């Protein structure tokens, strides 16, 4: 498969999954977390599908198109490992949804990311909150959910926080 075909399949899957979760996420109080702004396409889409939710964006730098830039109050710059750990006073409530797009193309690096990310996700998510990520997480108090028809296995994972630990 060409890289273009792979990109199109990944973006199509991401859009389907983001929209699949809207009604479920809206049943849970709390803001939305976007981990990894990149060029801002997903953030821009999150603003459209969650108009009533606050969206906080985390990234090392802001390099997106100006029309996709969060305001200063909602853009949290720095190493996500540090900023997510200490964002509680700024973000306030625990999150109803987290979209995590910070993986790399290196499986070893992704394992290192998962190692520091898992406890931070657990801390920042509300009970009942949803996580959508390409990274495979192993959190004992989260349930792994089925994806809608047509999403390739292993491409994305949906988790729901079932309980506090």
N, C-alpha and C positions, 0 to 999 in steps of 0.2 A: 504494500500500500504506500502511495506517495505521501510525503509529509503534508502536502496540501489536503489530500483526502483525509488524513488522520486529524488535521486541524479542524476541518469542517465537521467531522464526526464528533470530535470533542466539544466544539462550540454548540452543535445541535443538541448533544446530550446535556450539556450544562444548562441551556435555555429550557429544555423540557423539564429537567429536575427542579430548577428554580421555580418555575411556574406550577409544577406539581405540588410543591410544598406550601404555597401561599395561604390557602385556607387553613391548613394545619397550624402554621406559624402564627397566623392572626388570632388563633384561640389562646395563645400564650402571651402573657404580659411581658414586656421588656423590649429593649432595643435590639437592633440587628448589628452584628459585627461582620465586617468584611476584612479578612486577613489577607493582605496582598492587593494593592490597588492596581499595579501594572499600568496599563494604558487607560484604565477607567471604564471600559465597556461594561463589565459586570456591575460595577457600582452604579453606573448610569441606569442600567436595567433594574437594579434593586430599588432605586428611587421611584421608578414607575410602578413597580408591582407592590411596593410597601409605602404608599404615600402618607400613611398615618403613623409610621414608626420612625423613630430616630435611628440613623445609621452612622455607626462609628467605623472609621477606616484606619487600618494599621498598615504602615509600610516604612521601609528605611528611608525612602525619598519619594517625592511626588513628581512623577514624570509623565503625567497623563495629558490628554488634550484639555485645554482650558474649560471646555463645556462640561467635562466629566470630573472636575475637581471639587472635592468636598470643601465646605467652608472651614475656617481655621479651628472652630470649636469641635468639629467632628473629624478632623484629620489628625491622627496621632502618629507623629514621626519618630522614628528610632528603630532600634532592633526589637522586633516583635517579642522576642524572648524576655526582654526587659519591660517594654511598654505594656504588654498584656498582663504581666504580673502585677503592675502597680497602677492600673487604670481605674480601679474600683471607684475612688472618689470622683473622678471625672465622668465616668460612664453612668454611675449610679446603680440602677437595678441590674440584676443578672439578665443575660441575653435570652431572647426567645429563639434566635436563629444566628448561626455562625456559618458563613461561607468561607472556606479555607482554601486558598489558592496559592500556597507557598512552597509546594514541592519542587524538586529539581529533577533533572534527568538521570541523576546518580542514585542508585538504590541504597548505597551506604550512607550518603548524605541524608536521604529521606528517613532512614532509620534513626539518625541522630536528631533530626527535626522532631520526629514522633516522640522521642524520648523526653524532650523538654516541653513539647506541646501538650501531651496528654494531661498532665496535672493542671496546666493553665486552662485548658478547655473545661475540665471538670469544675474548676473554681469559678469561671465566668458564666457558665450556663445555668439557666433556671431549670428547675425540675419541669419536665414536659417540653423543654427546648430542643430544637433540631440542629444538627450539624450536617453540612454537605461538604465533602472533601474528596480529593483523589487519593489522599493518604489513608492507609488502613490503620485505624485506631483500635486499641484494646483497652477499653474502660469497662470495668466490671459492673458499674451502675448505669451503663448506657445499653440500649438495645439496638441491634442492627436491623434496619428496616428493608423490606423488599422495594425494589425500584419498579417504576412503570415499564410496561412492555416496550421493547425496542432499545433499551439501554444495555450496552455490552457489559458483561460481567467483568468486574475488576476495574472498570474505568472510573467509576465514582462510588462513594459509599455514603449512605444516609444513616445517621444515628439519632436516637432520641434519648435524652436523659430521663431515666426511669425513677431514680431516687438519689438522695444525698448519701454519701458514705462518711 
